[in-house]
Each structure stands twice: as C-alpha cells, then as structure tokens.
C-alpha cells in the first residue's frame, strides 16, 4: 500500500475542516477554516489509518473542538502554541486539567 504524502502545518491559516450545516442530504461537505492558527498539534503515535505521524495547525476555536473530541487520548498528541511570529513557544500535552 502506498503511503499518503503528509502536508506540513500551515502557520498562516488554520488547517481545521468544518462541516457545512447541521443536516444535509448526500455526502457531507466540508470547508477549511480561514482563521489564523494559534497552535500546532502533533501526533505522538502513528495513526492506525495510515501508519504515519502527522501534524496540523489549528485556530483557537478548532483547537478547543480538537481537545473536546480527543481529550481521552492525551498521550497520543502534543500541542505546541505559536508565538507572535508563528514560531512554537512551548509543548503541552493534552490533559484533563486544560
């Protein structure tokens, strides 16, 4: 099986994807968030889907949604918050205190 190519985190635009509408017929439509990212989320463990460790940039709203969905997998992800110039400031493991 050919492994997919990973895309580097975009430090200018959030890479979160959102569904269009709460209900619709047909396949779900998604659009990419256009907000400025505040953090980069890194996978610590390879994904069971493709066997790769990826990363993506997220705005505050998408980061909050990510934490609420994946909080129980705290050892699988590391969050690095971006500084003013888009550089990583610190690494934070997702945990129940955040």
C-alpha positions as a Markdown table, in Angstrom:
| # | Residue | x | y | z |
|---|---|---|---|---|
| 1 | Unk | 0.0 | 0.0 | 0.0 |
| 2 | Unk | 1.3 | 3.4 | -1.0 |
| 3 | Unk | 1.6 | 5.8 | 2.0 |
| 4 | Unk | -0.1 | 9.2 | 1.5 |
| 5 | Unk | 2.1 | 12.4 | 1.4 |
| 6 | Unk | 1.9 | 14.5 | 4.6 |
| 7 | Unk | 1.2 | 18.2 | 4.3 |
| 8 | Unk | 3.3 | 20.5 | 6.6 |
| 9 | Unk | 1.5 | 22.7 | 9.2 |
| 10 | Unk | 0.4 | 26.0 | 7.7 |
| 11 | Unk | 1.5 | 28.8 | 10.0 |
| 12 | Unk | -0.7 | 31.4 | 8.2 |
| 13 | Unk | -4.1 | 29.6 | 8.1 |
| 14 | Unk | -5.9 | 27.0 | 10.3 |
| 15 | Unk | -6.0 | 23.5 | 8.8 |
| 16 | Unk | -9.2 | 22.5 | 10.6 |
| 17 | Unk | -12.1 | 21.4 | 8.5 |
| 18 | Unk | -15.7 | 22.1 | 9.3 |
| 19 | Unk | -18.9 | 20.6 | 8.1 |
| 20 | Unk | -21.4 | 22.7 | 6.2 |
| 21 | Unk | -24.8 | 22.8 | 8.0 |
| 22 | Unk | -26.2 | 20.5 | 10.7 |
| 23 | Unk | -28.2 | 18.4 | 8.3 |
| 24 | Unk | -28.0 | 17.8 | 4.6 |
| 25 | Unk | -28.7 | 15.1 | 2.0 |
| 26 | Unk | -25.8 | 13.5 | 0.1 |
| 27 | Unk | -22.2 | 13.3 | 1.1 |
| 28 | Unk | -21.0 | 15.7 | 3.8 |
| 29 | Unk | -19.4 | 18.9 | 2.5 |
| 30 | Unk | -16.5 | 20.4 | 4.4 |
| 31 | Unk | -14.6 | 23.7 | 4.1 |
| 32 | Unk | -11.2 | 24.6 | 5.5 |
| 33 | Unk | -11.2 | 27.2 | 8.4 |
| 34 | Unk | -9.8 | 30.5 | 7.4 |
| 35 | Unk | -8.7 | 31.8 | 10.8 |
| 36 | Unk | -5.1 | 32.4 | 12.0 |
| 37 | Unk | -3.6 | 29.4 | 13.8 |
| 38 | Unk | -2.6 | 29.6 | 17.5 |
| 39 | Unk | -1.1 | 26.1 | 17.9 |
| 40 | Unk | 0.2 | 23.1 | 16.1 |
| 41 | Unk | -1.0 | 19.6 | 17.1 |
| 42 | Unk | 1.5 | 16.7 | 16.6 |
| 43 | Unk | 0.6 | 13.0 | 16.7 |
| 44 | Unk | 3.0 | 11.2 | 19.1 |
| 45 | Unk | 1.9 | 7.8 | 17.9 |
| 46 | Unk | 1.4 | 6.7 | 14.3 |
| 47 | Unk | -2.2 | 6.8 | 13.1 |
| 48 | Unk | -3.9 | 3.4 | 12.8 |
| 49 | Unk | -5.3 | 4.5 | 9.5 |
| 50 | Unk | -2.1 | 5.2 | 7.6 |
| 51 | Unk | 0.8 | 4.4 | 10.0 |
| 52 | Unk | 2.1 | 8.0 | 9.8 |
| 53 | Unk | 2.6 | 10.7 | 12.5 |
| 54 | Unk | 1.1 | 13.9 | 11.2 |
| 55 | Unk | 0.7 | 17.5 | 12.4 |
| 56 | Unk | -1.7 | 20.4 | 11.7 |
| 57 | Unk | -2.2 | 24.0 | 12.7 |
| 58 | Unk | -5.4 | 25.0 | 14.5 |
| 59 | Unk | -7.0 | 28.3 | 15.4 |
| 60 | Unk | -8.3 | 28.7 | 19.0 |
| 61 | Unk | -11.9 | 27.5 | 18.1 |
| 62 | Unk | -10.7 | 24.4 | 16.2 |
| 63 | Unk | -8.1 | 23.7 | 19.0 |
| 64 | Unk | -10.9 | 23.8 | 21.6 |
| 65 | Unk | -13.0 | 21.4 | 19.4 |
| 66 | Unk | -10.0 | 19.1 | 19.0 |
| 67 | Unk | -9.4 | 19.0 | 22.7 |
| 68 | Unk | -13.0 | 18.2 | 23.5 |
| 69 | Unk | -13.0 | 15.3 | 21.0 |
| 70 | Unk | -9.6 | 13.8 | 21.7 |
| 71 | Unk | -9.1 | 14.6 | 25.4 |
| 72 | Unk | -9.2 | 10.9 | 26.3 |
| 73 | Unk | -6.2 | 10.2 | 24.0 |
| 74 | Unk | -3.9 | 12.6 | 25.8 |
| 75 | Unk | -0.8 | 10.6 | 25.3 |
| 76 | Unk | -1.3 | 10.5 | 21.6 |
| 77 | Unk | -0.9 | 14.2 | 20.9 |
| 78 | Unk | 1.4 | 17.1 | 21.7 |
| 79 | Unk | 0.3 | 20.8 | 21.3 |
| 80 | Unk | 2.8 | 23.5 | 20.6 |
| 81 | Unk | 1.4 | 27.0 | 20.9 |
| 82 | Unk | 2.6 | 29.5 | 18.3 |
| 83 | Unk | 4.2 | 32.8 | 19.3 |
| 84 | Unk | 3.7 | 36.2 | 17.7 |
| 85 | Unk | 5.8 | 35.4 | 14.6 |
| 86 | Unk | 4.3 | 31.9 | 14.1 |
| 87 | Unk | 7.1 | 30.1 | 15.9 |
| 88 | Unk | 6.4 | 27.4 | 18.5 |
| 89 | Unk | 6.7 | 28.6 | 22.1 |
| 90 | Unk | 6.1 | 25.5 | 24.3 |
| 91 | Unk | 5.0 | 22.0 | 24.1 |
| 92 | Unk | 1.9 | 21.0 | 26.1 |
| 93 | Unk | 0.5 | 17.5 | 26.4 |
| 94 | Unk | -3.3 | 17.3 | 26.3 |
| 95 | Unk | -4.5 | 16.5 | 29.7 |
| 96 | Unk | -7.7 | 16.8 | 31.8 |
| 97 | Unk | -6.6 | 20.0 | 33.6 |
| 98 | Unk | -6.7 | 22.1 | 30.4 |
